[in-house]
């Protein structure tokens, strides 16, 4: 799922959480590294992260991209490598299989 910034609506969050729980899959969120440093969006982003961590214990991975990396512009293998490394470190299972919605 692609988002436009960190502005997920409550409905989108509920739908994402319900889908993850129903299908026993993890949710991976990867934004630019500067999202945590930008005072205009940092608080909203941190609330989103807290909400997903509490709603999906053991099923949510916040990927912390290296400085200067935009997840949307990375080669797929590089992006997957970053995600897999952080998922393994945090004990979050991930799969690259596509789900039917």
N, C-alpha and C positions, 0 to 999 in steps of 0.2 A: 504494500500500500504506500503510495506517495502522499505526503502531506504538503500543504502550502504553509511553510513556517511551522511554528509550534502551536498554532491555533486549532487543535482538535476540539470539536464540539463535544459536549457531554454525551450526545447521542452517538457520535462516532466512537468515543471511548467505550461506552456500554456495549456497542456492537462488536468492537474489537475484542474486548474482554470475554464476552459471551461466546464468540467464535473460538477463541483460544481454549477456553474451558471445555466447550462441547467437543472439540476435536483433539484435545490433549496435545496442543502444540504451543510453542514458545512465540513470544512477540519480541522482535528486535527493532530497536529504535536507534537510528544513526543520523546525527546532525553534524554540521560543521563544528569544529572545535571551539569557535568563537561564541557559540550560543551560550555557554556558561559564563562568558566574560562580558556579554553585552547587557548593560544595565536596563535597557528598554524591554528585554524579553526574558532575562535570567529568572526572575521570580515565577513567571508563568511556566517556563520550562521546568523548573525544579518542582513545582506543584504537580505538573504532568508526570514527571518521573516518580515522585512519591506515590501518586495515585496508582500508577501502573505496578509499581513494586508491591504495594499493599493488596491490590486486587488480584495479582498474578504471582504469588510467591513461588519461586522455582521455575517460573515460566516467562520471566521478563528479563531482557538483556538491554541495558543502555550501553551502546558502543561509544566509547570515547575516542573519537578520531584524533590522530596526531595533528598538531598545529599545521595549518596551511593545507590540509587535505579536505576536499569536498567529496562526500560519499557519492554524489551523483556524477562526478567526473572521473572516478577511478575505474580502471580496468576491472572487469568482473572478478578475475582471479585474485587480484590484489585486495579488493573489497572483501571477498569471501575469506581470504587469509586473515585479515584483521578481525573480522567477526568471529571466525572459528577460534582464533587465539584467545580472544576475550571471553567467549562462551566457555571454553575449556577452563580458563582460570577461575571463572565464577560458578562453574558447575551447572550451567544452563544447557539443556539439550537443544540442539538445533538440527534441522533437516532442510535440504534444498528441494524436497518434493513439493510439487504444486498440489494444492487442495482444491476440491470442487466447492464452490460457494453456492 
